[in-house]
Amino acid sequence: MTSWLYLLGLVFALLGLTTLDWRYRVALFDQARRAAATIGIGVAFFLVWDMIGVGFGIFFVGDAAYLTGLRVAPEVPIEELLFLTLLCYQTLLLWLAFSRRRATTTRGETTS
């Protein structure tokens, strides 16, 4: 039996991050090309990391009832690709948001 709940949860979380990004113009809605490149490079790095782990037999899917069964590569489920995208996007948003806040605070302005 395949389950789509984890995949739907990842999509829901990505939509939430995208909504926050749109509202506050932090990454993709501020500098789309730079943000997309940063996220893409991060995802590619971690996919290579995953493939090395798969090659050494460290990472494997196994019998996971919460996955759809769709694979982007041997032993790499599609959920992994979305998870890595979520991880990189969230990290980029947090980095830029805290950088923006720090820059505002050091100029002597208050943030509310």
N, C-alpha and C positions, 0 to 999 in steps of 0.2 A: 504494500500500500504506500503510495506516495503522499507526502504532505507538502502543502504549499504555504503553511503558516510561517515558517522561518523566512522564506522568500518574501512573502507579503509584509512581514515585520520589517525586513531590511528596506523594502521599497517605501514603506510608510515612514521609516526613520529618515531616509534620503529626501523624501518630500518635505518632511518637517525641517530639515537643515536648509533645503532650498528655499522654503518659505521664509525662514529667518534671514537667510542671505539676501533675498529679494527685499525684505522689509528694511533692513539696515544697510544694504549695499556694501557688503563686506568683501566678497571675493568674486564670484562669477558675475554678479550684477554691478561690479565696480570696474574690474579689469579682467574681462572674460578670458582673453587669450592667455594671460599669465596664470590665472587660476586654473584653467583647464590643463595647461602644460604642467603645472605643479602637481595637480592631482594625477594626471596621466603618468608622470615620471614616478611618483610614489607607488601607484598601483603596479606599474611595470617592474619596479624594484622588488616589491613583495611577491609578485608572481614568479619572478626568477628565483627568489628565495624559496618559494613553495616548490618549484620544479626541482631545485637542488635537493630539498628535503625528500621529495617523492623519489628521486633517483637513488638516494641513499637508503630508502626504505623507512625513513623517519615519519613521514606524513603519508597517511592513507585514509580513504573514506570509510571503509569498513561497513558495518550494517547499521546505518543511521536512519531511523524511522522518520526523522524530522526534515529530511532532504527530499528534493523532488526527483532526484535520480539523473537530472540533466548534468552533463559534464562539459567543461570548456577544454579540458585536456585529461589524460588519464590520471585518475585519483585527485582531480581538482573539480569540485562541483561548482555550478554556476553561482551558488550562494557565496562561495569564497570570493569570487570576483566582485559581487555587490558588497560584501563585508569589507573588502580592502578599499573599495571606493568610499564607503561610509567612513572608514577609519581615516583615510587621507583627507577627505573633505572636512570632517569634524576637526581634525588637527589644524588644517589650514584656517578654518573659521575662528577657532580659539586663538591661534597665534596672531592673526590679524586683528581680532577684536581686542585682545590684551595690548597689542602694540599701539592700536589707536587710542585706547584708554590711557596708556602710559604717556603717549605723546601729548594728549590733552592735559593730563595732570601736571606734567613738567612745564607746560606753558603757563601754569598758574590758574587755569580754568577749572571749574568744578564740573563733575559729571553727575548727572542725576538719572 
